[in-house]
Amino acid sequence: MPIIKIISLYIAAILFIFAGISHFRKERFYMKTMPVYIPYHKAMVLISGIAEIVLGLGLLIPLTRIYASWGLILLLIAVFPANIYMATSGRFHRIPAILLWLRLPLQFVLIWWIYQYT
């Protein structure tokens, strides 16, 4: 694997591990991002945090990398409604609207990035 791809892999893994940890450190923020039609908000926040940590770590292990990559892709798709909710709900006044809207196409960039390791 080329060095740039290895560096990119470690950056992605670190990104997801820290994002997962933030679900526990900033639980109230993540609870606020949950669309009203999704049940069990707290459980969903905690489960998605655990998934990000475990799958991020899985990227670092060659034996689990493919499974972790597909798991992260599915997770990114699963949390997309929360990103849409953040952009459309009007509940996130402290975050510039342009950033909330730019986050939507960023999900596709993240999916493409992680797809490189499938």
N, C-alpha and C positions, 0 to 999 in steps of 0.2 A: 504494500500500500504506500503510495507517495506520502512524503512527510507532511505536505499541506493537508492531505485528507486525514492524516492521523491527528494533526493539530485541531482541525475542524471537528473531528470526532470528540476529542477531549473538551473542547469548548461547548459543544452541544450537551455532552454529559453533565458538565458542571452547571450549565444553564438550567437544565431540567432538575437536577438535584437541588439547587438553590431555590428554584421556583417551587418545588415540592415542600421544602422546609418553610418557605414563606406562608404556605397554607396554614401552618400551625402558629407561626409568629404573628400573622396578621389575619387571623381567622375572621374577625368582624368585617374586614374589607371584603374578603372572598364571599362571605355570607350575603353581603349587599349586592354582589354581582349575579346572584342566582335569580333566574327568571321565576316569576310567581308560579308558573305551571309545573315546575319541577319539584317533586316532593322531597322531603328529608334533606333540607338544605345543609344542615351541619354534617350529616353523614356523607353527603356528596362532596362537600369541601374536603373533609378529612380523607375520604377514599381517593379522591383525585390527587391529593397531596402525597399520599403513600404511593400511589401509582407512579407519579412523576419521579419520586426518589428511587423506587425499585427499578423502574425502566431506565432511568438515567444511569444507574449503576450497571444495569444489564448491558448498556452500550459499551461499557469498558471491558466486558468479558467476551472474547471471541466466540465462545460456544453459545452464548445467549444473545449476541448482537443482533442477529436477524429478527428474532422474536421480540426483542426489546424495541427495535425499530418499528416493526409493524404495530406493536402495542402503543407506542408513542403517536404514530400516525392516527390510529383509532381514537386515542385520547384527544388529540388535537381536533379531530372531527367532532367528538362528543362535547367538547367545551365551546365549540363555535357558537351555539345559541347564547351562552353567557356573554360572549364578546359582542354579539349583536345587541343583546339587552343592555350592555354597558353603553353602547353608542346611541341607543334609541330611548332609554328610559328617562333621561334628564336627571338622574340621581348622582351624577359624578361631576359636579360643578368645579371641583378643584383640578380636574384633569382637562386640559384643552380639548375641545371637541374634535379638532383635526387629528389629535393623537388617538382618540377613541375610534375614529373612522379608519385611520391608517392601520390600526391593529387588525382589522378584518383581512385585508390582503396579506398582511404579515403572516397570518396563519398558513396561507398557501406556500409562502416562502419557507416557513418552518417545516411543513410537510415535505416539500421538495428536498430540503436539506437532509432531513432524517431518512428520506427514501434512498439517499446515496449509500446507506449502510444496510440495505435489505439484501 
